Amino acid sequence: MVPRLIRLCLSCRSRGFTLAEVLVVLALFGLIAALAFAPSVILVRGLGEARTETAKEQVSDYLLGRIAAEMRLSPRYFPGGPAVAAVRKDLLGGLADDRLAFWSDYGGEPGVRAWKVFRPGAGRDGAPGIYRWILPLASPGAVEWENLDPAGGRLFIPGADFLRISVLSAETGEWGDDYEGPRPRGVRFEARTGKEAVFREDWLPPE
């Protein structure tokens, strides 16, 4: 009777799991869960990054549209000089450093709007990006571009290091780069912040 009970107890004990076996099973479950959820985590992270990049592009597009909005309130002609001046400039490394100036009273602030990229350097302090200056006593064709201080301007697109501007002449009907003359019929912008590029084209009133 007793040996039979001993054998029965031993057989019951042999059907249990050791601590090592339990740990191995838990490790396998953890590995399977990690492999199953990793693509989801990567997808969610990718969607978040894409959403952030899209938001940045939308903001940059809106701000470029702001330039055209201010230009729509500029006069077709300016006394004693061009109503609009666009300066084409290229830097080493393929960066565009175009500038744009026109008079406007957008927002109740009359004066020449001067737009350009500011790049910090020796004796040039300030955050990099596309700035706008309002110069009450200047004319569009006589802006002293190299003397513009970022402290006196407003940073519109932080970090932008590329600005390309083209205008559609109302007189010739052709797109051009360097331009001085009446308010054009249209304007194109390309702005870049690192590898991110934003393009925008706007039409201006004929009169």
CYANA upper distance limits for C-alpha pairs under 8 A (distance plus 0.5 A):
  1 MET  CA      5 LEU  CA      6.98
  2 VAL  CA      6 ILE  CA      6.78
  3 PRO  CA      7 ARG  CA      6.70
  4 ARG  CA      8 LEU  CA      6.69
  5 LEU  CA      9 CYS  CA      6.68
  6 ILE  CA     10 LEU  CA      6.68
  7 ARG  CA     11 SER  CA      6.69
  8 LEU  CA     12 CYS  CA      6.84
  9 CYS  CA     13 ARG  CA      6.70
 10 LEU  CA     14 SER  CA      6.73
 11 SER  CA     15 ARG  CA      7.21
 12 CYS  CA     16 GLY  CA      7.93
 17 PHE  CA     21 GLU  CA      6.68
 17 PHE  CA     22 VAL  CA      7.20
 18 THR  CA     22 VAL  CA      6.95
 19 LEU  CA     23 LEU  CA      6.73
 20 ALA  CA     24 VAL  CA      6.70
 21 GLU  CA     25 VAL  CA      6.77
 22 VAL  CA     26 LEU  CA      6.73
 23 LEU  CA     27 ALA  CA      6.62
 24 VAL  CA     28 LEU  CA      6.73
 25 VAL  CA     29 PHE  CA      6.72
 26 LEU  CA     30 GLY  CA      6.66
 27 ALA  CA     31 LEU  CA      6.69
 28 LEU  CA     32 ILE  CA      6.66
 29 PHE  CA     33 ALA  CA      6.60
 30 GLY  CA     34 ALA  CA      6.62
 31 LEU  CA     35 LEU  CA      6.70
 32 ILE  CA     36 ALA  CA      6.57
 33 ALA  CA     37 PHE  CA      6.58
 34 ALA  CA     38 ALA  CA      6.25
 35 LEU  CA     39 PRO  CA      8.11
 36 ALA  CA     40 SER  CA      8.36
 37 PHE  CA     41 VAL  CA      6.78
 38 ALA  CA     42 ILE  CA      6.70
 39 PRO  CA     43 LEU  CA      6.49
 40 SER  CA     44 VAL  CA      6.60
 41 VAL  CA     45 ARG  CA      6.60
 42 ILE  CA     46 GLY  CA      6.50
 43 LEU  CA     47 LEU  CA      6.61
 44 VAL  CA     48 GLY  CA      6.68
 45 ARG  CA     49 GLU  CA      6.75
 46 GLY  CA     50 ALA  CA      6.60
 47 LEU  CA     51 ARG  CA      6.53
 48 GLY  CA     52 THR  CA      6.73
 49 GLU  CA     53 GLU  CA      6.72
 50 ALA  CA     54 THR  CA      6.59
 51 ARG  CA     55 ALA  CA      6.68
 52 THR  CA     56 LYS  CA      6.81
 53 GLU  CA     57 GLU  CA      6.77
 54 THR  CA     58 GLN  CA      6.67
 55 ALA  CA     59 VAL  CA      6.72
 56 LYS  CA     60 SER  CA      6.69
 57 GLU  CA     61 ASP  CA      6.51
 57 GLU  CA    196 GLU  CA      8.42
 57 GLU  CA    197 ALA  CA      8.40
 57 GLU  CA    198 VAL  CA      6.89
 58 GLN  CA     62 TYR  CA      6.64
 59 VAL  CA     63 LEU  CA      6.73
 60 SER  CA     64 LEU  CA      6.68
 60 SER  CA    157 ILE  CA      7.00
 60 SER  CA    198 VAL  CA      7.36
 61 ASP  CA     65 GLY  CA      6.67
 61 ASP  CA    198 VAL  CA      6.93
 61 ASP  CA    199 PHE  CA      7.83
 61 ASP  CA    200 ARG  CA      7.19
 62 TYR  CA     66 ARG  CA      6.79
 63 LEU  CA     67 ILE  CA      7.40
 63 LEU  CA    156 PHE  CA      7.24
 63 LEU  CA    157 ILE  CA      7.77
 64 LEU  CA     68 ALA  CA      7.56
 64 LEU  CA    189 PHE  CA      7.56
 64 LEU  CA    200 ARG  CA      7.50
 65 GLY  CA     69 ALA  CA      6.69
 65 GLY  CA    200 ARG  CA      7.85
 65 GLY  CA    202 ASP  CA      7.88
 66 ARG  CA     70 GLU  CA      6.72
 67 ILE  CA     71 MET  CA      6.72
 68 ALA  CA     72 ARG  CA      6.65
 68 ALA  CA    187 VAL  CA      7.86
 68 ALA  CA    202 ASP  CA      6.98
 68 ALA  CA    203 TRP  CA      8.49
 68 ALA  CA    204 LEU  CA      8.05
 69 ALA  CA     73 LEU  CA      7.67
 70 GLU  CA     74 SER  CA      7.51
 70 GLU  CA    104 SER  CA      6.73
 70 GLU  CA    105 ASP  CA      8.19
 70 GLU  CA    106 TYR  CA      5.94
 71 MET  CA    102 PHE  CA      7.41
 71 MET  CA    103 TRP  CA      8.14
 71 MET  CA    104 SER  CA      6.98
 71 MET  CA    204 LEU  CA      8.23
 72 ARG  CA    204 LEU  CA      6.33
 72 ARG  CA    205 PRO  CA      7.19
 73 LEU  CA    104 SER  CA      6.03
 73 LEU  CA    105 ASP  CA      7.16
 73 LEU  CA    106 TYR  CA      6.89
 74 SER  CA     83 ALA  CA      8.26
 74 SER  CA    102 PHE  CA      7.28
 74 SER  CA    103 TRP  CA      5.92
 74 SER  CA    104 SER  CA      4.96
 74 SER  CA    105 ASP  CA      7.80
 74 SER  CA    183 ARG  CA      7.88
 75 PRO  CA     83 ALA  CA      7.31
 75 PRO  CA    103 TRP  CA      7.71
 75 PRO  CA    104 SER  CA      7.89
 75 PRO  CA    183 ARG  CA      7.43
 76 ARG  CA     83 ALA  CA      6.91
 76 ARG  CA    182 PRO  CA      5.83
 76 ARG  CA    183 ARG  CA      5.22
 76 ARG  CA    207 GLU  CA      6.99
 77 TYR  CA     82 PRO  CA      7.37
 77 TYR  CA     83 ALA  CA      5.52
 77 TYR  CA    181 GLY  CA      8.26
 77 TYR  CA    182 PRO  CA      5.61
 77 TYR  CA    183 ARG  CA      7.18
 78 PHE  CA     82 PRO  CA      6.30
 78 PHE  CA     83 ALA  CA      5.00
 78 PHE  CA    182 PRO  CA      7.99
 79 PRO  CA     83 ALA  CA      8.44
 81 GLY  CA    139 SER  CA      7.85
 81 GLY  CA    140 PRO  CA      8.00
 81 GLY  CA    141 GLY  CA      6.87
 81 GLY  CA    181 GLY  CA      8.27
 82 PRO  CA    140 PRO  CA      6.94
 82 PRO  CA    141 GLY  CA      6.42
 82 PRO  CA    180 GLU  CA      5.89
 82 PRO  CA    181 GLY  CA      4.92
 82 PRO  CA    182 PRO  CA      6.51
 83 ALA  CA    102 PHE  CA      6.39
 83 ALA  CA    103 TRP  CA      7.42
 83 ALA  CA    140 PRO  CA      6.77
 83 ALA  CA    141 GLY  CA      8.32
 83 ALA  CA    180 GLU  CA      7.88
 83 ALA  CA    181 GLY  CA      6.25
 83 ALA  CA    182 PRO  CA      5.48
 83 ALA  CA    183 ARG  CA      6.23
 84 VAL  CA    100 LEU  CA      7.96
 84 VAL  CA    101 ALA  CA      6.30
 84 VAL  CA    102 PHE  CA      5.18
 84 VAL  CA    103 TRP  CA      8.14
 84 VAL  CA    140 PRO  CA      6.42
 84 VAL  CA    141 GLY  CA      7.84
 84 VAL  CA    179 TYR  CA      7.97
 84 VAL  CA    180 GLU  CA      6.23
 84 VAL  CA    181 GLY  CA      6.24
 84 VAL  CA    182 PRO  CA      6.62
 84 VAL  CA    183 ARG  CA      6.14
 84 VAL  CA    184 PRO  CA      8.13
 85 ALA  CA    100 LEU  CA      6.31
 85 ALA  CA    101 ALA  CA      5.71
 85 ALA  CA    102 PHE  CA      7.08
 85 ALA  CA    140 PRO  CA      6.26
 85 ALA  CA    141 GLY  CA      6.17
 85 ALA  CA    178 ASP  CA      8.21
 85 ALA  CA    179 TYR  CA      6.05
 85 ALA  CA    180 GLU  CA      5.01
 85 ALA  CA    181 GLY  CA      7.38
 86 ALA  CA     98 ASP  CA      7.78
 86 ALA  CA     99 ARG  CA      6.22
 86 ALA  CA    100 LEU  CA      5.02
 86 ALA  CA    101 ALA  CA      7.02
 86 ALA  CA    165 ILE  CA      7.81
 86 ALA  CA    166 SER  CA      8.26
 86 ALA  CA    167 VAL  CA      8.30
 86 ALA  CA    177 ASP  CA      7.44
 86 ALA  CA    178 ASP  CA      5.87
 86 ALA  CA    179 TYR  CA      5.42
 86 ALA  CA    180 GLU  CA      7.00
 87 VAL  CA     98 ASP  CA      6.02
 87 VAL  CA     99 ARG  CA      5.52
 87 VAL  CA    100 LEU  CA      6.88
 87 VAL  CA    177 ASP  CA      7.59
 87 VAL  CA    178 ASP  CA      5.41
 87 VAL  CA    179 TYR  CA      7.17
 88 ARG  CA     96 ALA  CA      8.43
 88 ARG  CA     97 ASP  CA      7.55
 88 ARG  CA     98 ASP  CA      5.23
 88 ARG  CA     99 ARG  CA      7.28
 88 ARG  CA    164 ARG  CA      8.24
 88 ARG  CA    165 ILE  CA      8.01
 88 ARG  CA    177 ASP  CA      6.32
 88 ARG  CA    178 ASP  CA      5.73
 89 LYS  CA     96 ALA  CA      6.69
 89 LYS  CA     97 ASP  CA      5.53
 89 LYS  CA     98 ASP  CA      5.60
 89 LYS  CA     99 ARG  CA      8.31
 90 ASP  CA     94 GLY  CA      7.27
 90 ASP  CA     95 LEU  CA      6.45
 90 ASP  CA     96 ALA  CA      5.22
 90 ASP  CA     97 ASP  CA      6.04
 90 ASP  CA     98 ASP  CA      7.90
 91 LEU  CA     95 LEU  CA      5.65
 91 LEU  CA     96 ALA  CA      6.68
 91 LEU  CA     97 ASP  CA      7.15
 95 LEU  CA    161 ASP  CA      7.72
 95 LEU  CA    162 PHE  CA      6.04
 95 LEU  CA    163 LEU  CA      8.45
 96 ALA  CA    161 ASP  CA      8.45
 96 ALA  CA    162 PHE  CA      5.50
 96 ALA  CA    163 LEU  CA      5.85
 96 ALA  CA    164 ARG  CA      6.09
 97 ASP  CA    116 LYS  CA      7.60
 97 ASP  CA    117 VAL  CA      6.92
 97 ASP  CA    162 PHE  CA      6.65
 97 ASP  CA    163 LEU  CA      6.07
 97 ASP  CA    164 ARG  CA      7.31
 98 ASP  CA    116 LYS  CA      6.99
 98 ASP  CA    117 VAL  CA      8.28
 98 ASP  CA    163 LEU  CA      6.18
 98 ASP  CA    164 ARG  CA      5.96
 98 ASP  CA    165 ILE  CA      6.65
 99 ARG  CA    114 ALA  CA      7.81
 99 ARG  CA    115 TRP  CA      6.16
 99 ARG  CA    116 LYS  CA      5.31
 99 ARG  CA    117 VAL  CA      8.28
 99 ARG  CA    163 LEU  CA      8.41
 99 ARG  CA    165 ILE  CA      7.98
100 LEU  CA    113 ARG  CA      8.37
100 LEU  CA    114 ALA  CA      6.29
100 LEU  CA    115 TRP  CA      5.67
100 LEU  CA    116 LYS  CA      7.32
100 LEU  CA    165 ILE  CA      8.14
101 ALA  CA    112 VAL  CA      6.97
101 ALA  CA    113 ARG  CA      5.87
101 ALA  CA    114 ALA  CA      4.95
101 ALA  CA    115 TRP  CA      6.87
101 ALA  CA    140 PRO  CA      5.51
101 ALA  CA    141 GLY  CA      7.96
101 ALA  CA    143 VAL  CA      8.07
102 PHE  CA    112 VAL  CA      5.77
102 PHE  CA    113 ARG  CA      5.90
102 PHE  CA    114 ALA  CA      7.43
102 PHE  CA    139 SER  CA      8.24
102 PHE  CA    140 PRO  CA      5.54
103 TRP  CA    110 PRO  CA      7.83
103 TRP  CA    111 GLY  CA      5.95
103 TRP  CA    112 VAL  CA      4.50
103 TRP  CA    113 ARG  CA      6.35
103 TRP  CA    139 SER  CA      7.93
103 TRP  CA    140 PRO  CA      7.12
104 SER  CA    109 GLU  CA      8.21
104 SER  CA    110 PRO  CA      6.16
104 SER  CA    111 GLY  CA      6.36
104 SER  CA    112 VAL  CA      6.77
104 SER  CA    113 ARG  CA      7.35
105 ASP  CA    109 GLU  CA      5.47
105 ASP  CA    110 PRO  CA      4.32
105 ASP  CA    111 GLY  CA      6.90
106 TYR  CA    110 PRO  CA      7.40
109 GLU  CA    134 ILE  CA      8.41
110 PRO  CA    134 ILE  CA      8.35
110 PRO  CA    136 PRO  CA      6.96
111 GLY  CA    134 ILE  CA      6.07
111 GLY  CA    135 LEU  CA      5.68
111 GLY  CA    136 PRO  CA      4.50
111 GLY  CA    137 LEU  CA      7.46
111 GLY  CA    138 ALA  CA      7.92
112 VAL  CA    133 TRP  CA      8.35
112 VAL  CA    134 ILE  CA      6.01
112 VAL  CA    135 LEU  CA      5.46
112 VAL  CA    136 PRO  CA      6.57
112 VAL  CA    137 LEU  CA      8.23
112 VAL  CA    138 ALA  CA      6.69
112 VAL  CA    139 SER  CA      6.80
112 VAL  CA    140 PRO  CA      6.64
113 ARG  CA    132 ARG  CA      6.96
113 ARG  CA    133 TRP  CA      6.15
113 ARG  CA    134 ILE  CA      5.32
113 ARG  CA    135 LEU  CA      7.01
113 ARG  CA    140 PRO  CA      8.40
114 ALA  CA    132 ARG  CA      6.05
114 ALA  CA    133 TRP  CA      5.58
114 ALA  CA    134 ILE  CA      7.00
114 ALA  CA    135 LEU  CA      8.05
114 ALA  CA    140 PRO  CA      8.38
114 ALA  CA    143 VAL  CA      8.02
115 TRP  CA    130 ILE  CA      7.51
115 TRP  CA    131 TYR  CA      6.24
115 TRP  CA    132 ARG  CA      5.17
115 TRP  CA    133 TRP  CA      7.12
116 LYS  CA    130 ILE  CA      6.08
116 LYS  CA    131 TYR  CA      6.25
116 LYS  CA    132 ARG  CA      7.44
116 LYS  CA    163 LEU  CA      7.87
117 VAL  CA    128 PRO  CA      7.86
117 VAL  CA    129 GLY  CA      5.96
117 VAL  CA    130 ILE  CA      4.81
117 VAL  CA    131 TYR  CA      6.65
117 VAL  CA    160 ALA  CA      7.65
117 VAL  CA    161 ASP  CA      6.92
117 VAL  CA    162 PHE  CA      7.58
117 VAL  CA    163 LEU  CA      7.29
118 PHE  CA    127 ALA  CA      8.24
118 PHE  CA    128 PRO  CA      5.92
118 PHE  CA    129 GLY  CA      6.10
118 PHE  CA    130 ILE  CA      6.73
118 PHE  CA    131 TYR  CA      7.28
118 PHE  CA    150 PRO  CA      7.74
118 PHE  CA    161 ASP  CA      8.39
119 ARG  CA    124 ARG  CA      8.18
119 ARG  CA    126 GLY  CA      8.47
119 ARG  CA    127 ALA  CA      8.22
119 ARG  CA    128 PRO  CA      5.66
119 ARG  CA    129 GLY  CA      7.60
119 ARG  CA    161 ASP  CA      7.96
120 PRO  CA    124 ARG  CA      5.51
120 PRO  CA    125 ASP  CA      5.92
120 PRO  CA    126 GLY  CA      6.52
120 PRO  CA    127 ALA  CA      7.45
120 PRO  CA    128 PRO  CA      6.73
121 GLY  CA    125 ASP  CA      7.28
125 ASP  CA    150 PRO  CA      8.38
126 GLY  CA    150 PRO  CA      6.56
126 GLY  CA    151 ALA  CA      7.74
127 ALA  CA    150 PRO  CA      8.34
127 ALA  CA    158 PRO  CA      7.88
127 ALA  CA    159 GLY  CA      8.05
128 PRO  CA    158 PRO  CA      6.77
128 PRO  CA    159 GLY  CA      5.63
128 PRO  CA    160 ALA  CA      7.32
128 PRO  CA    161 ASP  CA      7.84
129 GLY  CA    155 LEU  CA      7.07
129 GLY  CA    156 PHE  CA      7.77
129 GLY  CA    157 ILE  CA      5.98
129 GLY  CA    158 PRO  CA      4.93
129 GLY  CA    159 GLY  CA      4.90
129 GLY  CA    160 ALA  CA      4.81
129 GLY  CA    161 ASP  CA      6.59
130 ILE  CA    155 LEU  CA      6.52
130 ILE  CA    156 PHE  CA      6.15
130 ILE  CA    157 ILE  CA      5.60
130 ILE  CA    158 PRO  CA      7.07
130 ILE  CA    159 GLY  CA      8.15
130 ILE  CA    160 ALA  CA      6.44
130 ILE  CA    161 ASP  CA      8.11
130 ILE  CA    163 LEU  CA      8.32
131 TYR  CA    150 PRO  CA      7.70
131 TYR  CA    153 GLY  CA      6.65
131 TYR  CA    154 ARG  CA      5.83
131 TYR  CA    155 LEU  CA      4.96
131 TYR  CA    156 PHE  CA      5.98
131 TYR  CA    157 ILE  CA      7.72
132 ARG  CA    153 GLY  CA      5.99
132 ARG  CA    154 ARG  CA      5.76
132 ARG  CA    155 LEU  CA      7.14
132 ARG  CA    156 PHE  CA      7.47
133 TRP  CA    148 LEU  CA      8.30
133 TRP  CA    152 GLY  CA      7.32
133 TRP  CA    153 GLY  CA      4.92
133 TRP  CA    154 ARG  CA      6.93
134 ILE  CA    153 GLY  CA      7.69
138 ALA  CA    142 ALA  CA      7.19
138 ALA  CA    143 VAL  CA      7.03
139 SER  CA    143 VAL  CA      7.15
141 GLY  CA    180 GLU  CA      7.71
144 GLU  CA    148 LEU  CA      7.42
148 LEU  CA    152 GLY  CA      8.11
148 LEU  CA    153 GLY  CA      8.44
149 ASP  CA    153 GLY  CA      7.32
150 PRO  CA    154 ARG  CA      7.58
150 PRO  CA    155 LEU  CA      8.21
159 GLY  CA    193 THR  CA      6.29
159 GLY  CA    194 GLY  CA      8.45
160 ALA  CA    191 ALA  CA      7.27
160 ALA  CA    192 ARG  CA      6.00
160 ALA  CA    193 THR  CA      4.70
160 ALA  CA    194 GLY  CA      7.70
161 ASP  CA    191 ALA  CA      8.20
161 ASP  CA    192 ARG  CA      6.63
161 ASP  CA    193 THR  CA      6.29
161 ASP  CA    194 GLY  CA      7.58
162 PHE  CA    190 GLU  CA      8.12
162 PHE  CA    191 ALA  CA      5.86
162 PHE  CA    192 ARG  CA      5.47
162 PHE  CA    193 THR  CA      7.47
163 LEU  CA    189 PHE  CA      7.61
163 LEU  CA    190 GLU  CA      6.23
163 LEU  CA    191 ALA  CA      5.18
163 LEU  CA    192 ARG  CA      7.32
164 ARG  CA    189 PHE  CA      6.21
164 ARG  CA    190 GLU  CA      5.52
164 ARG  CA    191 ALA  CA      7.04
165 ILE  CA    177 ASP  CA      7.36
165 ILE  CA    187 VAL  CA      7.70
165 ILE  CA    188 ARG  CA      6.17
165 ILE  CA    189 PHE  CA      5.38
165 ILE  CA    190 GLU  CA      7.20
166 SER  CA    175 TRP  CA      6.85
166 SER  CA    176 GLY  CA      6.08
166 SER  CA    177 ASP  CA      5.52
166 SER  CA    178 ASP  CA      8.46
166 SER  CA    187 VAL  CA      6.28
166 SER  CA    188 ARG  CA      5.60
166 SER  CA    189 PHE  CA      7.25
167 VAL  CA    175 TRP  CA      5.92
167 VAL  CA    176 GLY  CA      6.01
167 VAL  CA    177 ASP  CA      7.11
167 VAL  CA    179 TYR  CA      7.92
167 VAL  CA    184 PRO  CA      6.74
167 VAL  CA    185 ARG  CA      7.99
167 VAL  CA    186 GLY  CA      6.22
167 VAL  CA    187 VAL  CA      4.92
167 VAL  CA    188 ARG  CA      6.79
168 LEU  CA    173 GLY  CA      6.65
168 LEU  CA    174 GLU  CA      5.92
168 LEU  CA    175 TRP  CA      4.78
168 LEU  CA    176 GLY  CA      6.87
168 LEU  CA    184 PRO  CA      6.01
168 LEU  CA    185 ARG  CA      5.81
168 LEU  CA    186 GLY  CA      5.30
168 LEU  CA    187 VAL  CA      6.57
169 SER  CA    173 GLY  CA      5.70
169 SER  CA    174 GLU  CA      6.18
169 SER  CA    175 TRP  CA      6.83
169 SER  CA    176 GLY  CA      7.76
169 SER  CA    183 ARG  CA      8.39
169 SER  CA    184 PRO  CA      5.26
169 SER  CA    185 ARG  CA      6.35
169 SER  CA    186 GLY  CA      7.92
170 ALA  CA    174 GLU  CA      8.48
170 ALA  CA    182 PRO  CA      8.16
170 ALA  CA    183 ARG  CA      7.99
170 ALA  CA    184 PRO  CA      5.62
170 ALA  CA    185 ARG  CA      5.47
170 ALA  CA    206 PRO  CA      8.06
173 GLY  CA    185 ARG  CA      8.46
184 PRO  CA    204 LEU  CA      7.54
185 ARG  CA    203 TRP  CA      6.50
185 ARG  CA    204 LEU  CA      5.61
185 ARG  CA    205 PRO  CA      7.24
185 ARG  CA    206 PRO  CA      6.68
186 GLY  CA    201 GLU  CA      7.82
186 GLY  CA    202 ASP  CA      6.14
186 GLY  CA    203 TRP  CA      4.72
186 GLY  CA    204 LEU  CA      5.81
187 VAL  CA    201 GLU  CA      6.33
187 VAL  CA    202 ASP  CA      5.98
187 VAL  CA    203 TRP  CA      6.99
187 VAL  CA    204 LEU  CA      8.24
188 ARG  CA    199 PHE  CA      8.00
188 ARG  CA    200 ARG  CA      6.22
188 ARG  CA    201 GLU  CA      4.88
188 ARG  CA    202 ASP  CA      6.99
189 PHE  CA    198 VAL  CA      8.46
189 PHE  CA    199 PHE  CA      6.18
189 PHE  CA    200 ARG  CA      5.70
189 PHE  CA    201 GLU  CA      6.91
190 GLU  CA    197 ALA  CA      7.36
190 GLU  CA    198 VAL  CA      6.14
190 GLU  CA    199 PHE  CA      5.06
190 GLU  CA    200 ARG  CA      7.09
191 ALA  CA    197 ALA  CA      6.19
191 ALA  CA    198 VAL  CA      5.85
191 ALA  CA    199 PHE  CA      7.20
192 ARG  CA    196 GLU  CA      5.91
192 ARG  CA    197 ALA  CA      4.79
192 ARG  CA    198 VAL  CA      6.83
193 THR  CA    197 ALA  CA      7.08
